Amino acid sequence: MARYAQNGTARDGMGVVISGATVIVYEADTTTPATIYAAKSGGSAVSGASLTTGTDGTFLFYVDDGDYPSGAQFDITATKGILSNSLYDVMVF
């Protein structure tokens, strides 16, 4: 089994970085939290598929090919207060 990285930067609609935003990864077109990991190997899945962006708005997570087939897609939502932005149908593999 292998894990594949997905990283990005959370930004609002004007392109301004959102630091400290909550990022949740869902299985595409659902409200089901995806099984993601914080490390390239080892460790448990991230609870609720939720992580927090750094001060520079960046985030990083891993998807294991033992959990999802090649070509699986995900929706990624970053939220902080009234700010929210989403990416849809992101393919990690």
N, C-alpha and C positions, 0 to 999 in steps of 0.2 A: 504494500500500500504506500501511497505517496500523498503528500499534502501540497497544495498549490496556494500561493500567496495572492491576496487581493489588497491593494492599498489605494488610497485616495485622499483627497482633501475636501472637507466639508465647506461649502460656500453658500451664502444666501443668494437670492435672486439677482443681486447686483454684483455678485462675484467676490464679496467680502468674506474672508476666512471666518469660520465659526469655531472658536476654541471652546473646549469643554462641552461640546455637543454630545448628545446620546445618539449613537449609531446602532440601529437594529437591522439585522440581515434576515430577510424572509425568503422562503421558497417562492419562486416567481409566481405572480398572480394569485397569491394566497395571503392569509394572515398567520401562517404557520412559521414560527421562528426556525431558521435553518440551523443545522448542526455545524458550528464553526469552532475553531481552535485559536488560541493565542500564540502557540508555538509551532514551529515547523515539524517537530516530532515530540512525542510524549504528552503527558498532561491530559486533563479532562476537557470535555467540550465546554465552551463558554456558556454560562447560565443565561437562558433567555435570548441567546444570540445578540447580547447587548455589550457594547464597549463605548469608551469615551474618547473623543478626539483630544489630541495634545494642544498645547498653546498655539501651535502653528496650524491647527485644524486638521492634522493628518490622522489617519487611522490605518491599521493593518490587521488582517485576520487571515486564517488558513482554512481551506476546505479539503477534506480527506476524500480521495477517490474510492475509499471503502464505504463511504456514506452516500455518495451520489455518483451516478454514471457520468461519463464524459459527455459534455454538451449540456449539463444541467445549468439552469439559469436562476438568478437570484435578484431580488429587489432590495435596495439598500436605502434606508431612510435616516437622515440626520436631523435632529430636532434640539432646539434650545429655546425655551420660552415660546414666543410666538413665531420664531424662525424655524422653517422646515424646508428641506429639499430632499428629493428622492431621485434615485437612478433605477431604471426598470430593465429587466431582462439582461442582467449582467452575466456573462459567461466567464467563469473563473478558470476552467481547465484549458 
